[in-house]
Amino acid sequence: MAKAVAKCLVDWECADEVVAVCSDTTSSNTGYDLGAVVLLEKELEGKSLVYLACRHHLLEVVPKHLFDRLIEKSTSPDLGALCKRLQDGWDNMDQSSFKSGMEDP
């Protein structure tokens, strides 16, 4: 994967402009020796890149660990009874004034 990305960056003549990389936090991307980010840095002749963990992924992982610790250990994508209740009742909620947490001042 790192070789393919590096080749695209060179082909598109923008490898010198790259300063950061964003991915999910799986070890295949973030591994110390063989993670795609480290391998991409090597492919780009030792260039040091800023690593940005994907916010979407982090916003899933953090609440999951919180729910596991405080409520119940989840073995499936739904995060226990609390989230299941929210999911089941979602269509009945007034969503006309919905704002994401990113919009909250």
ZADO-1210 file (C-alpha; in nm, 4 decimals, padded with zeros to 6 digits):
<atoms>
<atom x="00.0000" y="00.0000" z="00.0000" code="MET" pos="1"/>
<atom x="00.2785" y="00.2428" z="00.0902" code="ALA" pos="2"/>
<atom x="00.4577" y="00.1779" z="-00.2396" code="LYS" pos="3"/>
<atom x="00.1377" y="00.2369" z="-00.4376" code="ALA" pos="4"/>
<atom x="00.0632" y="00.5633" z="-00.2544" code="VAL" pos="5"/>
<atom x="00.4225" y="00.6838" z="-00.2952" code="ALA" pos="6"/>
<atom x="00.4126" y="00.5991" z="-00.6667" code="LYS" pos="7"/>
<atom x="00.0906" y="00.8002" z="-00.7106" code="CYS" pos="8"/>
<atom x="00.2422" y="01.0973" z="-00.5270" code="LEU" pos="9"/>
<atom x="00.5510" y="01.0868" z="-00.7495" code="VAL" pos="10"/>
<atom x="00.3462" y="01.0345" z="-01.0672" code="ASP" pos="11"/>
<atom x="00.1232" y="01.3287" z="-00.9759" code="TRP" pos="12"/>
<atom x="00.4344" y="01.5366" z="-00.8953" code="GLU" pos="13"/>
<atom x="00.3164" y="01.6254" z="-00.5457" code="CYS" pos="14"/>
<atom x="00.5358" y="01.4065" z="-00.3216" code="ALA" pos="15"/>
<atom x="00.7355" y="01.7107" z="-00.2068" code="ASP" pos="16"/>
<atom x="00.4146" y="01.8828" z="-00.0946" code="GLU" pos="17"/>
<atom x="00.2930" y="01.6043" z="00.1365" code="VAL" pos="18"/>
<atom x="00.3416" y="01.6904" z="00.5045" code="VAL" pos="19"/>
<atom x="00.0830" y="01.4700" z="00.6784" code="ALA" pos="20"/>
<atom x="-00.1041" y="01.1440" z="00.6454" code="VAL" pos="21"/>
<atom x="-00.4445" y="01.0501" z="00.7864" code="CYS" pos="22"/>
<atom x="-00.5671" y="00.6943" z="00.8459" code="SER" pos="23"/>
<atom x="-00.7519" y="00.4827" z="01.0960" code="ASP" pos="24"/>
<atom x="-00.5504" y="00.3602" z="01.3931" code="THR" pos="25"/>
<atom x="-00.5138" y="-00.0074" z="01.3027" code="THR" pos="26"/>
<atom x="-00.1669" y="-00.1534" z="01.3459" code="SER" pos="27"/>
<atom x="-00.1400" y="-00.2154" z="00.9717" code="SER" pos="28"/>
<atom x="-00.1298" y="00.1639" z="00.9361" code="ASN" pos="29"/>
<atom x="00.0411" y="00.2705" z="01.2583" code="THR" pos="30"/>
<atom x="00.2795" y="-00.0179" z="01.3312" code="GLY" pos="31"/>
<atom x="00.6240" y="00.0963" z="01.4470" code="TYR" pos="32"/>
<atom x="00.8234" y="-00.1058" z="01.1917" code="ASP" pos="33"/>
<atom x="00.5800" y="-00.2244" z="00.9243" code="LEU" pos="34"/>
<atom x="00.2896" y="00.0192" z="00.9458" code="GLY" pos="35"/>
<atom x="00.1857" y="00.1844" z="00.6214" code="ALA" pos="36"/>
<atom x="00.2729" y="00.5304" z="00.7573" code="VAL" pos="37"/>
<atom x="00.6314" y="00.4281" z="00.8436" code="VAL" pos="38"/>
<atom x="00.6695" y="00.2491" z="00.5109" code="LEU" pos="39"/>
<atom x="00.5351" y="00.5525" z="00.3243" code="LEU" pos="40"/>
<atom x="00.7904" y="00.7743" z="00.5000" code="GLU" pos="41"/>
<atom x="01.0659" y="00.5359" z="00.3861" code="LYS" pos="42"/>
<atom x="00.9297" y="00.5326" z="00.0297" code="GLU" pos="43"/>
<atom x="00.9404" y="00.9134" z="00.0337" code="LEU" pos="44"/>
<atom x="01.3152" y="00.8985" z="00.1063" code="GLU" pos="45"/>
<atom x="01.2900" y="00.9299" z="00.4829" code="GLY" pos="46"/>
<atom x="01.0507" y="01.2227" z="00.4851" code="LYS" pos="47"/>
<atom x="00.8949" y="01.2681" z="00.8301" code="SER" pos="48"/>
<atom x="00.5159" y="01.2989" z="00.8040" code="LEU" pos="49"/>
<atom x="00.2732" y="01.4268" z="01.0655" code="VAL" pos="50"/>
<atom x="00.0319" y="01.1453" z="01.1517" code="TYR" pos="51"/>
<atom x="-00.3325" y="01.2472" z="01.1924" code="LEU" pos="52"/>
<atom x="-00.5599" y="00.9784" z="01.3340" code="ALA" pos="53"/>
<atom x="-00.8961" y="00.9727" z="01.1570" code="CYS" pos="54"/>
<atom x="-01.1473" y="01.1701" z="01.3666" code="ARG" pos="55"/>
<atom x="-01.4379" y="00.9513" z="01.2541" code="HIS" pos="56"/>
<atom x="-01.2579" y="00.6416" z="01.3766" code="HIS" pos="57"/>
<atom x="-01.1567" y="00.8031" z="01.7048" code="LEU" pos="58"/>
<atom x="-01.5116" y="00.9231" z="01.7656" code="LEU" pos="59"/>
<atom x="-01.6225" y="00.5574" z="01.7446" code="GLU" pos="60"/>
<atom x="-01.3424" y="00.4056" z="01.9494" code="VAL" pos="61"/>
<atom x="-01.3508" y="00.6421" z="02.2490" code="VAL" pos="62"/>
<atom x="-01.7247" y="00.6052" z="02.3287" code="PRO" pos="63"/>
<atom x="-01.7042" y="00.2280" z="02.2802" code="LYS" pos="64"/>
<atom x="-01.4357" y="00.1981" z="02.5475" code="HIS" pos="65"/>
<atom x="-01.6305" y="00.4315" z="02.7753" code="LEU" pos="66"/>
<atom x="-01.9495" y="00.2254" z="02.7385" code="PHE" pos="67"/>
<atom x="-01.7562" y="-00.0991" z="02.7867" code="ASP" pos="68"/>
<atom x="-01.6150" y="00.0333" z="03.1108" code="ARG" pos="69"/>
<atom x="-01.9224" y="00.2044" z="03.2551" code="LEU" pos="70"/>
<atom x="-02.2212" y="00.0110" z="03.1250" code="ILE" pos="71"/>
<atom x="-02.1601" y="-00.3279" z="02.9698" code="GLU" pos="72"/>
<atom x="-01.8991" y="-00.4955" z="02.7558" code="LYS" pos="73"/>
<atom x="-02.0140" y="-00.4917" z="02.3940" code="SER" pos="74"/>
<atom x="-01.9540" y="-00.7856" z="02.1649" code="THR" pos="75"/>
<atom x="-02.1283" y="-00.6330" z="01.8646" code="SER" pos="76"/>
<atom x="-02.1337" y="-00.3013" z="01.6782" code="PRO" pos="77"/>
<atom x="-02.4312" y="-00.1771" z="01.8824" code="ASP" pos="78"/>
<atom x="-02.2995" y="-00.0366" z="02.2098" code="LEU" pos="79"/>
<atom x="-02.5434" y="-00.1991" z="02.4462" code="GLY" pos="80"/>
<atom x="-02.9013" y="-00.1322" z="02.5457" code="ALA" pos="81"/>
<atom x="-02.8594" y="00.2455" z="02.5657" code="LEU" pos="82"/>
<atom x="-02.7502" y="00.2810" z="02.2034" code="CYS" pos="83"/>
<atom x="-03.0023" y="00.0207" z="02.0872" code="LYS" pos="84"/>
<atom x="-03.2813" y="00.2254" z="02.2456" code="ARG" pos="85"/>
<atom x="-03.1545" y="00.5397" z="02.0697" code="LEU" pos="86"/>
<atom x="-03.1294" y="00.3529" z="01.7401" code="GLN" pos="87"/>
<atom x="-03.4814" y="00.2079" z="01.7716" code="ASP" pos="88"/>
<atom x="-03.6357" y="00.5447" z="01.8619" code="GLY" pos="89"/>
<atom x="-03.4407" y="00.7595" z="01.6142" code="TRP" pos="90"/>
<atom x="-03.7205" y="00.7894" z="01.3570" code="ASP" pos="91"/>
<atom x="-03.9628" y="00.9116" z="01.6258" code="ASN" pos="92"/>
<atom x="-03.7371" y="01.1979" z="01.7391" code="MET" pos="93"/>
<atom x="-03.7701" y="01.5586" z="01.6241" code="ASP" pos="94"/>
<atom x="-03.4581" y="01.6044" z="01.4127" code="GLN" pos="95"/>
<atom x="-03.5472" y="01.9476" z="01.2746" code="SER" pos="96"/>
<atom x="-03.3058" y="02.1304" z="01.5042" code="SER" pos="97"/>
<atom x="-03.0303" y="01.8687" z="01.5083" code="PHE" pos="98"/>
<atom x="-02.6705" y="01.9926" z="01.5330" code="LYS" pos="99"/>
<atom x="-02.3611" y="01.7775" z="01.5382" code="SER" pos="100"/>
<atom x="-02.1192" y="01.7984" z="01.8267" code="GLY" pos="101"/>
<atom x="-01.8711" y="01.9627" z="01.5897" code="MET" pos="102"/>
<atom x="-02.1063" y="02.2620" z="01.5543" code="GLU" pos="103"/>
<atom x="-02.1507" y="02.3108" z="01.9292" code="ASP" pos="104"/>
<atom x="-01.9641" y="02.6240" z="02.0460" code="PRO" pos="105"/>
</atoms>
